[in-house]
Amino acid sequence: MSAPRRGFSSDNAATIHPEVLAAIAAVNRGHAFGYGHDDYTRSVEARFAREFGDGTRTFFVFNGTGANVLSLRAACRPWEAAICADTAHLNVDEGGAPEAIAGVKLLCASGQVHDGKLTPALVAPLIARVGDEHAVQPRVVSISQSTELGTVYSVPEIRALADLAHGHGLLLHMDGARLANAAAALDLTLREVTVDAGVDLLSFGGTKNGLLFGEAVVVFDPALAEGMEYLRKQSLQLASKMRFLAAQFDALLSDGLWLRGARQANAMAARLASALRDLPGVQITRPVQANTVFATLPAAARDALLQRFDFYSWDEAAGEVRWMCSWDTTEEDVEAFVTALRDCLAPVEA
C-alpha cells in the first residue's frame, strides 16, 4: 500500500484527533438513553454553559449546513431574511439549503465586500422596506468567522455589526465553522469573540478542527432556544446515539484541545506563506490571518503540483488557488509542498 496522501485542500480532509477518538471510545460502553437524554450529553451541554456563560443552550447536530439551517429556522419566520456577504458559505456552498430547507431568503452584500467581511456600511442599505408587507423583512445578520477568504473579524468589527443589528431589532448569527482558528489568531477565548462581542446565535464548528463529525448550535438568548428540540428533529439533525457526538466536543473543550489544533493550523499557514513570498511566479493574494493561504501561480505549475498534492483552484480566471492548513499539518508537510512547488515552477521560469 502506498503512503497516505497529504494535501492542502481543506481542513475537512484532515485526520481525526487521537484525543477525540479516545473520547468516543471512552463512552462506548454500557447503554445510555438516546437522542441526548443521557447524563453524559447533559454534562457536555453544561460544559458549554461554563465556556460561554449562564443561559447558554447547546444543540449538537451532524454538520455545518445543518447548524446554519437550524440557526436560521430558530431565528426567522417565513417572511424574514438573513443578510450575509456574497462570498459567505451560507450563500455559496450550502446548495440552497437556507432557502430550500429553512425557507429563509438571503440578502447578499456584494460588490464592495472587502476580504469576505461585512461592515455596517454594507449591511445598513439591506435593512430596507421594514414594515412593508410586499417585501421580505430582514431579521438576521450572518457573518463567517473566520471568513471564506481566510480573514478574521476583530472584536470591534463584530461589536459594530451587533450594535447595528440590535439597533434595528435584528439578530447576529456567526457561522463559526473555523471559529477556533479565528479565536487563536486573535488570542482570545471563545466567549470573548462570540457572546461578549454581541453574537446571539453561533454555529460552532468541530469537524474542521479534529472531530470525526459534528457541529453545535449555541444559543445565547434563551428566548431563541424555545422549540429548538423540535426544529432540530424536523431539520433531520437529531442524532440517536448523541453521546458519541457530545463526547467529541467534551474532548475539544478539554485541556485546550480546540486551541492547540487551531494554533497548529494557523502556524503552518503562516509558515507556508513565509516560504512562498520569495518564489518567482507566486503571488499571495489575500491576508493570511488564520489557516488559509490564497495565491496565484502559473497554470502549468498549478496543474503539475496537483499531481502531487490536493488543493482547490479557487478562481480559474484569475489563476487563484487556496491552500488550507489543518490541525495535523506538519512542518514537514509544508517543506515538502514548497519543494514540490519549486520543482513545478522551474520549467515555467526556464
C-alpha angles and dihedrals in degrees: 000000000000121000115277111269118248125205152156101234100113144332084243087070093059126105126261114267111252091230089057092050089048091052091052091049091048093061093041095099134089125001128294135182113268134235094041096301092124130102093241095057090045090053091054091048087053089050089058089053090054090048097047105022143271115310093032114140121198129200119187117218137177103249148358096265089053091049093051094044092048091049092052093045090053094048104038139059119212095271095049133095142208123229116217142151115276088239093052119126085233089064104031108032110029095084091237092301095139089059099034100042106020093034089222122142116224120225105200126203106217144167098038102040103135117214091338095298128127120222131194088252090058095043100045097070089054092058089082141136090023109181093017107128091205093061134066110254120234112235109156137038109206124197132180118229109222096017128235087256093056097255128132130225113228118224092253089053091051092045092051091054091045092051091050093047095046091045088061096042093258131132130235116228122188122205096210100179085136098024091129091059091050094048090048091050091051093041090231136126123260089251094051093056095044127025095015089053093052103267113152101186130024133195098204114202127216106155093073091051105053105296124130090227138322145088133200133227106218115196119198098180109066091208090063091055093063109117094004091128090061095042091051090053093047090049091057091243102115111114115211095206092045096162090073091055092045092048091062092055090045087059093043092056094043124096092350094293093150090052096045092052094046094047091052092051092046093047092052091050090052090048091050093048091049092052092049098052094082097043113110113236094021120105124182104223106189137034112277102223105141131007102317133090121193119193145155124231137162113291093235092054091046093052092048092048091051088064089064106030135028118239139134131260100225103185114014094188093054095037089238121156134187123226114191125195123207140201089268098045109122135201087250090056091053094046092049091048094049091047090051091048091053089052091050093048095050097078090046093052095043 
